[in-house]
Amino acid sequence: MTEQTPLIEFVRVKKAFGTKVVLDEVSCSFYEGQITTIIGKSGVGKSVFLKHIVGLLEPDSGEIRVNGVPLHQLDKESLRRFKRSISYMFQNNALFDSMTVYENIALPLVERRQLSKDQIVKKVKSRVDQLELSDVLDKYPSQISGGMQKRVALARALVTEPKVVLFDEPTAGLDPLRKNAVFSMVHHYQKAFGFTGIIVSHDIPDVFYISDRVAILDGGKIIFEGSPMELEQSSDPIVKLFIGGEMGLIDQLTGLLTRTEMEQRLPKEFALSRAKNQPLKVALFSVGNLEEIDEHVGHIASHKIFQCLANEITEYFGPEIIAGRCGPNDILVLFPLNGKAPEKDANIEGFAKRLRQKPFMKKDSYPNVCRDFHILFAMGQFEQEMSFDGLVAALKKGQREMASLKCGRVQEKKR
């Protein structure tokens, strides 16, 4: 099979400011229709990377290729088309306070001076409807929430129908809940519009859930490039040290262990189960229909539901369990091997009854927009050691519903 040509490719790109080398013969590939995240510590040159793509900076040496062709070999018209195919979502939104939401979104089209007023209105209306901003068109940025401002900034970035969208620290300054809401927003609209996304971020591991590929920039060099799964499984000691130091062990949003930590714990628990001659007892909890919640109720609502489920699991089953996030909608629980099972781990019906009484499972908590969702679970005992993915897949097959929210109504539009 022919290997896919990268949409954008850095080949041994070097950039220095005085004696400070920021990019040291960097090579990296970005593929069409994918989200690639560049991670690294503050001040390592991640934003410099983006400025090379958009043409604000030129490399001192090396080259940047578009569909396999070096930028410097493109004729003026081809170069102009490429630059116009790129849009930029700035770190702090960069909305103009003196302009309404409509005027901010329309600005890139007005500046290009290629469309009539009616054509601009039509394009803006299309993006506004898709990003559910109709109710705030006449408001100014200071009159809407921070989350809504992010959506306006994304609408402005998408109004020109770009092939590539660059995101420069899109979650800077946000708390953990809203960080994850922004990542969900980017993921949702990338799937809807099909743009190629390039994100600069240091918010890990959360950004991994929406990324097809990850590149680590450290010391002016790309020390890793590949999928999030390959990153988690990397045996490179430098990569492990970097990820370990940056990620920590606890998911900021939920208080759960990360997938990487769970993968490391599973073999140890299997070894302990053999030593104690006991099967390993595990459970998998999942939120069904979370993407529908994300799309119609809101990004923060979907993350709040997941967070509430995680909190209920850890509170109900107690501090002895090992609980970790193994996917955007999934929580894996390893029960302790201490000679006897905790009283509560056998009482799954008691847990289900408790869940049904919680506010996040009540339709009154969603007064304007409500969507059905359900909590799934499976529990099993394993004597033979399995891989992490194999264990999760085996549990997925046996999942059944333990609690659900039935709205009894459908509202398409946020109020």
C-alpha positions, -999 to 999 in steps of 0.1 A, spaced: 0 0 0 13 35 -10 22 56 21 1 87 24 18 119 15 17 144 44 -4 175 38 23 196 56 58 183 63 87 199 81 121 185 68 151 193 90 138 228 98 161 250 118 153 283 134 173 304 157 169 338 173 204 352 178 223 324 196 191 307 208 182 277 186 144 271 189 139 245 162 170 222 157 166 204 124 130 194 132 112 169 110 75 163 115 44 154 94 8 165 95 -18 144 76 -50 156 60 -82 152 80 -64 144 113 -57 162 145 -21 164 154 -10 179 188 24 194 194 32 191 231 61 205 251 69 226 281 64 264 280 89 283 259 102 254 238 91 269 205 56 253 199 41 286 188 72 292 165 62 259 149 28 273 140 42 306 128 63 287 102 32 269 89 12 301 85 41 320 69 49 345 97 84 330 100 107 313 75 132 286 84 169 294 85 175 260 69 155 229 59 122 231 42 84 230 46 65 209 21 28 210 11 16 178 -5 52 169 -11 62 201 -28 86 225 -10 70 259 -2 97 278 -19 90 259 -52 53 269 -52 43 297 -77 27 328 -63 -9 317 -69 -4 282 -54 13 298 -23 -16 323 -20 -41 295 -21 -23 275 5 -20 304 29 -57 311 24 -66 275 32 -52 280 68 -71 295 97 -58 304 132 -76 302 165 -56 324 189 -46 316 225 -68 342 240 -95 342 213 -84 377 200 -120 388 197 -125 426 191 -144 441 220 -158 469 199 -174 445 174 -205 423 179 -203 385 177 -216 387 141 -190 413 131 -161 393 147 -171 361 128 -176 380 95 -143 399 98 -121 374 77 -146 375 49 -149 413 49 -111 416 49 -108 394 18 -132 417 -2 -143 389 -25 -179 383 -14 -210 405 -15 -227 415 17 -255 389 11 -229 362 5 -211 371 38 -244 370 57 -251 335 43 -217 321 52 -218 336 87 -253 323 93 -242 288 83 -214 287 108 -235 304 135 -263 278 131 -238 249 132 -221 262 163 -253 273 180 -246 310 183 -277 325 169 -289 339 202 -257 360 208 -251 375 173 -259 410 184 -240 408 217 -204 420 223 -177 396 236 -178 411 271 -215 402 273 -211 364 268 -194 337 288 -158 325 283 -169 292 268 -192 311 243 -163 333 234 -142 302 225 -171 291 202 -172 325 186 -134 323 180 -138 289 164 -167 301 142 -145 329 130 -117 304 123 -141 282 103 -161 308 84 -136 308 55 -140 270 51 -103 263 58 -85 230 51 -62 236 81 -70 251 115 -41 260 138 -49 261 176 -24 280 197 -29 269 234 -67 269 230 -73 260 267 -48 285 282 -61 299 315 -91 276 318 -100 253 347 -99 215 342 -136 212 334 -136 239 308 -103 227 293 -119 194 285 -150 212 272 -129 231 247 -111 199 236 -146 182 231 -157 212 210 -126 210 188 -131 172 184 -168 175 176 -164 202 150 -134 186 134 -155 155 128 -183 177 115 -163 198 91 -133 175 83 -106 201 87 -70 192 95 -62 204 130 -28 212 145 -29 220 182 -2 234 203 -8 224 240 7 213 272 -26 200 287 -19 163 288 -33 137 290 -67 152 282 -56 164 247 -46 129 238 -83 118 237 -90 140 206 -56 136 189 -48 112 160 -11 120 163 12 135 189 46 152 185 67 160 215 90 191 211 118 192 236 152 209 235 145 221 199 140 186 187 110 163 180 117 135 205 86 115 196 60 114 167 32 89 165 -3 80 178 -13 85 214 -13 47 218 22 45 205 32 73 229 17 55 259 35 23 249 69 39 241 98 23 258 121 53 251 133 64 286 135 101 276 99 100 263 88 82 295 105 107 317 89 136 298 54 121 299 57 110 335 68 144 346 42 163 326 12 140 331 15 130 367 -6 100 377 -41 115 383 -65 128 357 -72 164 366 -108 163 357 -120 131 374 -94 122 400 -90 89 381 -57 73 372 -47 78 336 -48 50 310 -10 48 311 -10 42 349 -37 16 346 -18 -2 319 12 -3 342 -9 -15 372 -27 -43 354 3 -68 351 11 -61 388 -24 -70 398 -24 -101 377 9 -112 394 -6 -105 428 -37 -125 419 -16 -155 410 4 -152 442 -28 -152 462 -44 -178 441 -74 -156 435 -90 -144 403 -87 -107 395 -120 -90 399 -126 -60 375 -155 -38 363 -160 -15 334 -184 14 336 -193 35 305 -215 64 297 -236 56 266 -247 83 242 -222 108 256 -214 122 221 -251 131 217 -250 149 250 -218 167 239 -235 179 207 -269 189 219 -267 197 256 -232 210 257 -196 202 262 -195 211 299 -226 190 305 -210 159 290 -179 162 310 -199 169 342 -218 136 337 -186 117 333 -170 134 363 -201 127 385 -200 90 375 -163 88 384 -169 105 418 -198 81 425 -176 50 417 -148 61 440 -171 72 468 -192 40 467 -166 13 463 -141 30 486 -104 41 485 -91 5 481 -101 2 445 -79 11 416 -100 32 391 -88 47 359 -100 63 327 -94 39 298 -112 59 271 -133 91 267 -165 74 280 -150 45 300 -138 38 336 -120 6 345 -120 -6 382 -97 -32 397 -109 -45 430 -85 -52 458 -69 -87 464 -70 -88 501 -86 -123 508 -122 -111 507 -141 -88 484 -154 -55 498 -190 -58 508 -201 -32 483 -184 -46 452 -209 -74 451 -239 -51 455 -240 -36 420 -278 -31 424 -272 -9 454 -248 12 433 -273 14 405 -301 25 428 -277 52 443 -269 64 407 -306 68 398 -311 92 427 -283 116 418 -291 150 402 -270 143 371 -294 114 363 -325 136 366 -340 153 336 -347 184 358 -310 191 357 -313 197 320 -342 222 318 -335 236 283 -320 208 263 -322 171 274 -309 140 257 -313 104 268 -282 86 281 -274 55 301 -247 40 323 -234 6 313 -214 -18 333 -198 -52 332 -181 -71 360 -158 -101 356 -132 -123 373 -101 -133 354 -76 -160 363 -55 -159 331 -34 -127 325 -47 -106 296 -35 -75 278 -51 -42 288 -69 -38 255 -80 -75 256 -94 -71 291 -114 -39 282 -127 -56 250 -139 -87 269 -157 -65 294 -173 -43 267 -189 -74 251 -207 -82 284 -219 -47 293 -255 -41 302 -275 -10 313 -276 -2 350 -291 33 350 -305 56 325 -320 91 320 -351 92 297 -360 128 288 -394 122 273 -388 152 251 -364 165 225 -354 201 221 -331 209 193 -319 243 203 -302 257 234 -320 287 250 
